[in-house]
Amino acid sequence: MSRDTTAQKTDVRQKELALIDHFLDYLWLEHGLSQNTRSAYGTDLRALCWWLGSQGLGLLAVRREHLLNYLAHRVSSGTKSRTSARQLSTFRRFYQYWVREGRLAEDPSARIDAPRLGRSLPKSLSEADVEALLAAPDLETVLGMRDKTMLELLYASGLRVSELVGLTLGQLNLRQGVVRITGKGNKERLVPLGEVSIEYLQQYLQEVRPQLAKQPVDEVFLTKRGAGMSRQAFWYLIKRHAKRVGIEKPMSPHTLRHAFATHLLNHGADLRVVQMLLGHSDLSTTQIYTHVARERLKDIHQQHHPRG
């Protein structure tokens, strides 16, 4: 292959990637796309770009059959239905944008059906599991007190992990017992903290946080280096504490959020109240927890009813 041909292909590839970056910048500026979502969109589109390039095609030169071939190729490589559905959603937003911009006459993804998805139930912990997890941190240490406060707050409030680690001092109102959260879509909600988490927050802020803060920072929860904690760091510590007390169930960053919602419903909370506390814009998103609660009732019935 000649140098001119290689340079030409490199130039074409750079222009293709520039289309993706332009689209991602548009979503970030106009729709407040989160960094995690932006990264996922970019990964999906760049993978498509590279595959099309191997077929001698460009992003804006594809037809419906090309996208179908790409999705089939990913499925044959082990991609799950849920991932394929997410990829197709990404492609639709990308091509709809370029249709509106006048670069495409029609959307090649418009007549592609998304794969059917079974509705997966969020994994939750039993109340006994939660009690064991909350008791896991060593309260004689600075980091143990920090971890205990984070776990108590997360279970008391049902915050998203990103909301927990991004929590700032100005969002807390311990006198009123609430935390002010700006969630997805910049929607604000007030979430009650509960007496136990307030007690630990007060102790943490007065006695522990000053020992961690190396310089003035806004974040409530700090690492031993004095910086704000990341989602990954919190995930690591919650898995470590779960392992310490023998909890074998799969743990995710949202495990305590799921437990918060499920246990509220198990104890008779109204579904719309749980929706407000979780910050769900659509009640149907919250309704999945009623299935979790129902499964829990079935288990109790089978264990304790003589005809179970």
Phi, psi and omega in degrees: 000131183287160178298322181297318180294318179297316179296322180294318179294321178297319179296318179297316181297319179298321178294323178296314180294329177294327176298318180295313180298321179297316179297316180294323177296321178299313180297320180294317183284319187270332187237006177061039181302131179289161181296322180295316179293319178300317179297318180295315178300315181298318179298315180298315185287323179291323176297317176298317181301313181295319180294316178299321178300323179291341178262005181075027183239159176247164183301323183263011179245012185274157172241174183305317183295331178293316178295320178298319178296320180294314180297321178295321177299318180292320179297318180295339179270002176106006179293135181278162183301320182295321178292319178298320179296320178294319179298316180297320177299319177298313182298322180297314180297321181297310184285328175297323179297314183287337171293315179297327180282353178085009179274341178232145178279328179210159182273115182291346180265359191297324185255027176256123180280137176288147178295147178288137182242135169284143182278109183280139179276137177295139179285134183229162176258151173289166179295327177293321177299316181297316179301319179295318180295318180294334181271357187290317184297147178277109185285356177275353181246157179297311181291328176295318177295320177298313181298317179300317180295318180296316180294317179297317180294317182296317180288328180285333190246338183070024180295153166293152182297322178297327177288324180292308184288337178269003183298133179249163182300325181292344180275345182271136171228087185288335178295318178272348178075035181224161172235137181263119185244134169254107187263208182298142181071019181058029178272131184262141176216151175257127184240127177292150186261330184087147187298317184295314181292329177295317179300315180290324178297316179300314180294318180298314183292326183277322190248329190259310184302319178302333178282338181267331185285110178276336179207165181299122177221154183273331185298143179287313187256126188240153173280175179292346176270356177091008179261164175295147183279147177265164177299319182296320180295320179292320178301318180297315184289326180290324176292323179296316179292323178296317178296324182297325182258010173081022176277114185266350183293149178301136180248141176226169178300339183257010185303313182287331175296317177295318179297319178306309183292315183297316183290325175300314181293322177300331182261016170095012180293149178287139184300321181290330175294316178297321177303314180295318182294323180281340181081026177281131178282336184239130181298330182298331177294323181283333186297339179299333180288339176292330176292321178297314180297321180295320178297323178295318178296322178298317180298316180298318181297315181294326183283324192246344181273136182299336178255014183293000000 
